[in-house]
Amino acid sequence: MVLTTPPTAAAVSARQLADACGDDPGVLCRRVLESTHDRTLAAVADFVVGKPLTILAIIVVAAIVNRLARRAIKRGLRRLASGGLRERLGAARRRAPMSMLDTDTREVSVRSTQRVEALATVLRSVASFAIWTIAAFMVLGEVGINLGPLIAGAGIIGVAIGFGSQSLVRDFLSGIFILVEDQYGVGDTVDLGEATGVVEVVSLRTTRVRSVDGTVWHVPNGAIARVGNKSQHWSRALLDVELAYGTDVSHARGVIKRVADEVWRERSAWVLEEPELWGVESIGPHGVTLRLVIKTQPSRQWEVSRLVRERLKVAFEQEGIEPPFPQQTVFHRNLDDVPQAATAVGGTGPS
């Protein structure tokens, strides 16, 4: 006859706890079972009260973490932009002309607010997505859903979506680099290849550019191979003034410099530095070209160029300086020379 030892109270309690509350018992289920020794009541209390409280706690913690993360990202980007920008532009600020500085704060005007806001929006969205995705998986685990097949299926779907949206991902990454590197911003005049004009909107996916004829171009950021910014920090008016060969170059140089200096003094808010007359740029078939360069505020080079050309036209008329005219040399021959020319060229003529 074999005698069996009855299970101990601790063993019975652990088995009951596992039967009533599962392998990972909650605090409420454990307390109810220890108090009432009723497995049904403990299971009902855990399902009705314990799991909803746990889910609610997960949601509350996720909301708090999400709020703190979003605030930390925004503050960190602002602090990084302001602090790093001061270090990078410290020397440039000391060398900058007074017209480039704000009249009140004497600070260099930079487009950092837009970049910070755009990057903060992206990073906060990514952080929120990650936090709430983790919270959702934790809630599903509390409900009792097996997360293994779900995570595997989500991974397969993610890979499929990634392959199908490569161009979209490339556009977003390019947009982030455009904002981080400050390649251009709203109001800049840019050359993006086929699209040239003024930037109206810069988003993470596309850039909207309006050309001089009013055409609006929507350019995907991933398709931009190179960027030519014509209005970043400062611009330059480049004028090639053509003179006839009979013009006194020294006299013309003095007239051009005088007109440019007058525009500089009258439009000191537009022109940053004293205009420079570099001298003879080229000698063409019809005349001589002098090059004049004027450093201006961003996007002011065209207005300054038009004003200088208008003033130069009036000054040239007053000083008697003529523009170059097309010239052509014509050779005249006598009729008696025609047979000899034909014989020399064509090999035929009178015998």
C-alpha positions in Angstrom: 0.0 0.0 0.0 1.5 3.3 -1.2 0.8 6.4 0.9 0.8 9.8 -0.8 1.5 13.0 1.0 -1.2 15.7 0.6 -0.1 18.9 -1.1 1.0 21.7 1.2 -0.9 24.9 1.6 1.7 26.8 -0.3 1.6 24.3 -3.2 -2.2 24.4 -3.3 -2.1 28.2 -3.2 0.3 28.5 -6.1 -1.7 26.0 -8.2 -4.9 27.9 -7.4 -3.2 31.2 -8.2 -2.1 29.8 -11.6 -5.6 28.4 -12.3 -7.4 31.5 -11.4 -5.1 34.3 -12.5 -2.8 32.6 -15.1 1.0 32.4 -15.3 1.4 36.1 -14.7 -1.1 36.9 -12.0 -2.0 40.5 -11.2 -1.9 42.1 -7.9 -5.7 42.4 -7.6 -6.3 38.8 -8.5 -3.7 37.6 -6.0 -5.2 39.7 -3.2 -8.8 38.6 -4.0 -7.8 34.9 -4.1 -5.8 35.2 -0.8 -8.7 36.9 0.9 -11.7 34.8 -0.4 -10.0 31.6 -1.6 -12.6 31.8 -4.5 -10.9 31.2 -7.8 -14.0 32.3 -9.8 -14.3 35.6 -7.9 -10.6 36.2 -8.3 -10.7 35.6 -12.0 -13.8 37.8 -12.4 -12.2 40.6 -10.4 -9.0 40.4 -12.5 -11.0 40.5 -15.8 -13.4 43.3 -14.8 -11.1 45.5 -12.7 -7.5 44.4 -13.0 -7.0 44.4 -16.7 -8.9 47.6 -17.4 -6.8 49.3 -14.7 -3.6 48.0 -16.3 -4.7 49.1 -19.8 -5.6 52.5 -18.4 -2.3 52.8 -16.7 -0.5 51.8 -20.0 -2.4 54.5 -21.9 -1.8 57.2 -19.2 1.9 56.4 -19.1 2.2 56.4 -22.9 0.4 59.8 -23.0 2.8 61.3 -20.4 5.9 59.9 -22.1 4.7 61.1 -25.5 4.1 64.6 -24.2 7.5 64.7 -22.5 9.3 63.4 -25.6 7.6 65.9 -27.9 8.4 68.8 -25.6 12.0 67.6 -25.2 12.5 67.2 -28.9 11.2 70.7 -29.6 13.2 72.4 -26.9 16.4 70.4 -27.8 16.1 71.5 -31.5 15.5 75.1 -30.6 18.5 75.1 -28.2 20.7 73.4 -30.7 19.7 75.8 -33.5 20.3 78.9 -31.4 23.5 77.8 -29.7 25.1 76.2 -32.7 24.0 79.0 -34.9 25.8 81.6 -32.7 29.0 79.6 -32.8 28.9 79.1 -36.6 27.9 82.7 -37.4 30.0 84.4 -34.8 32.8 85.3 -37.2 30.3 86.1 -40.0 28.4 88.5 -37.7 31.6 90.4 -37.0 32.4 90.7 -40.6 28.9 91.4 -41.8 28.1 94.9 -43.1 25.8 97.0 -41.0 23.1 96.9 -43.6 22.8 93.1 -43.1 22.2 93.5 -39.4 18.9 94.3 -37.8 18.7 98.0 -36.8 17.5 97.2 -33.3 19.3 93.9 -32.3 22.2 94.0 -34.7 21.8 90.3 -35.2 22.2 88.5 -38.5 18.8 87.6 -39.9 18.6 83.8 -40.4 15.9 81.4 -41.4 16.1 79.0 -38.5 12.6 79.1 -37.2 11.1 77.4 -40.2 13.7 74.6 -40.2 13.3 74.0 -36.5 9.6 73.8 -36.7 9.6 71.4 -39.6 12.2 69.1 -38.1 10.4 69.2 -34.8 7.2 68.2 -36.4 8.8 65.2 -38.1 10.7 64.0 -35.0 7.7 64.4 -32.8 5.5 62.5 -35.2 8.1 59.6 -35.3 8.4 59.6 -31.5 4.6 59.6 -31.1 4.2 56.7 -33.5 6.8 54.6 -31.8 5.4 55.3 -28.3 1.8 54.6 -29.2 2.8 51.5 -31.2 4.6 50.0 -28.2 1.6 50.9 -26.0 -0.8 49.2 -28.4 1.2 46.0 -28.3 1.2 46.1 -24.5 -2.5 46.5 -24.4 -3.0 43.6 -26.8 -0.8 41.5 -24.6 -2.9 42.4 -21.6 -6.1 41.4 -23.4 -4.6 38.0 -24.1 -3.8 38.2 -27.8 -0.7 36.3 -28.9 1.7 38.9 -30.2 4.1 36.6 -32.0 2.1 36.1 -35.2 0.9 39.7 -35.1 4.5 41.1 -35.0 5.5 38.7 -37.8 2.6 39.8 -39.9 3.3 43.5 -39.2 7.0 42.9 -40.2 6.0 41.4 -43.5 3.6 44.2 -44.2 6.2 46.8 -43.3 8.7 45.3 -45.7 6.1 45.3 -48.5 5.2 48.9 -47.8 8.9 49.8 -47.7 9.6 48.3 -51.1 6.5 50.0 -52.6 7.3 53.5 -51.1 11.0 53.8 -51.8 10.5 57.1 -53.7 8.4 58.5 -50.9 11.0 57.6 -48.3 13.7 59.2 -50.6 11.6 62.4 -50.8 11.2 62.6 -47.0 14.9 62.0 -46.4 15.9 64.6 -49.0 13.5 67.1 -47.4 15.1 66.6 -44.0 18.6 67.2 -45.4 17.3 70.3 -47.2 16.0 71.7 -44.0 19.0 70.7 -41.9 21.5 72.1 -44.3 19.4 75.2 -45.0 19.9 74.8 -48.8 17.0 77.1 -49.4 13.9 78.5 -47.8 10.6 80.3 -48.5 11.3 83.5 -50.5 14.6 82.3 -52.0 15.2 82.5 -55.8 16.5 79.0 -56.7 17.5 77.0 -59.8 16.5 73.4 -59.3 17.1 72.3 -62.9 14.0 72.6 -65.0 12.3 74.6 -62.2 13.6 78.1 -61.6 11.9 80.7 -59.6 10.9 81.8 -56.1 10.3 79.2 -53.4 6.8 79.4 -52.0 6.5 76.2 -49.9 9.1 73.8 -48.5 7.7 70.5 -47.2 9.3 67.2 -46.4 8.0 65.7 -49.6 8.0 68.5 -52.2 9.1 72.0 -52.9 6.8 74.5 -54.6 8.5 77.0 -56.9 6.8 79.8 -58.9 8.7 80.9 -62.0 8.9 84.4 -63.3 6.0 83.8 -65.8 3.7 82.6 -63.0 4.1 78.8 -63.6 4.0 76.8 -60.3 6.4 73.9 -60.2 5.9 71.1 -57.7 9.3 69.3 -57.4 9.7 66.1 -55.3 12.7 66.6 -53.0 14.1 63.2 -54.0 14.3 64.4 -57.6 16.5 67.4 -56.9 20.0 66.7 -58.1 21.5 70.1 -57.5 20.4 73.4 -56.0 21.4 76.9 -57.2 20.4 79.5 -54.6 20.5 83.0 -55.9 19.4 84.8 -52.7 21.1 83.2 -49.7 22.7 85.6 -47.2 23.6 88.1 -50.0 23.4 88.5 -53.7 25.4 90.2 -56.5 24.4 92.3 -59.4 26.6 91.5 -62.3 26.6 94.0 -65.2 28.6 93.8 -68.4 28.7 97.2 -70.0 29.7 97.2 -73.7 31.5 100.1 -75.2 32.4 101.0 -78.8 36.1 100.7 -79.9 36.3 104.4 -80.3 35.4 105.1 -76.6 37.9 106.4 -74.1 38.0 103.5 -71.7 39.3 105.6 -68.8 36.5 108.1 -69.3 33.9 105.4 -69.4 35.3 103.8 -66.3 34.9 107.0 -64.4 31.3 107.5 -65.6 30.3 103.9 -64.7 31.9 104.1 -61.2 30.2 107.5 -60.5 26.8 106.2 -61.4 27.3 103.0 -59.4 28.4 105.0 -56.3 25.3 107.2 -56.6 23.1 104.2 -56.6 25.0 102.9 -53.6 24.5 106.1 -51.6 20.8 106.4 -52.6 19.9 102.7 -52.0 22.1 101.9 -49.0 19.4 99.6 -47.7 19.8 97.5 -50.9 23.5 97.8 -51.7 25.7 96.3 -49.0 29.2 97.4 -50.1 30.9 99.9 -52.4 30.4 98.8 -56.1 33.5 97.4 -57.7 34.5 98.0 -61.4 36.6 95.0 -62.2 37.7 96.4 -65.6 37.8 95.0 -69.1 36.1 91.7 -69.2 36.3 90.9 -72.9 37.2 92.3 -76.3 34.6 91.3 -78.8 34.1 91.8 -82.6 32.1 95.0 -82.1 33.5 96.6 -78.9 34.9 96.3 -75.4 33.1 94.9 -72.3 33.6 96.3 -68.8 32.4 94.4 -65.8 30.7 96.0 -62.8 29.7 94.1 -59.7 27.5 95.3 -56.8 26.9 93.3 -53.6 23.2 93.6 -52.6 20.7 92.3 -50.1 19.2 88.9 -51.0 17.0 89.0 -54.1 17.7 92.7 -54.7 20.3 92.2 -57.5 17.7 92.5 -60.3 16.2 95.8 -59.0 19.7 97.2 -58.5 20.8 96.1 -62.0 17.8 97.7 -63.7 18.3 101.0 -61.8 22.0 101.1 -62.7 21.4 100.4 -66.3 18.8 103.1 -66.5 21.2 105.6 -64.9 24.0 104.5 -67.2 21.9 105.1 -70.3 21.2 108.7 -69.2 24.9 109.3 -68.2 26.2 107.9 -71.5 24.0 110.2 -73.5 25.2 113.2 -71.5 28.9 112.2 -71.8 28.7 111.3 -75.4 29.6 107.6 -74.9 28.2 105.4 -77.6 27.3 101.8 -77.4 29.0 99.4 -79.8 27.3 98.8 -83.2 27.7 95.7 -85.4 30.6 96.2 -87.8 31.4 94.4 -91.0 34.3 94.8 -93.4 33.5 94.8 -97.1 36.1 94.3 -99.9 35.4 95.9 -103.3 37.1 94.6 -106.5 37.3 96.0 -110.0 35.5 94.2 -112.8 38.8 93.6 -114.5 40.0 91.5 -111.6 37.0 89.1 -111.7 38.4 86.7 -114.4 41.7 86.4 -112.6 40.0 85.8 -109.3 37.8 83.2 -110.9 40.8 81.5 -112.4 42.6 81.4 -109.2 39.7 80.1 -107.2 37.8 77.9 -109.6 40.5 76.9 -112.1 38.5 78.3 -115.1 38.7 81.5 -117.1 39.3 82.9 -120.5 41.8 81.0 -122.6 
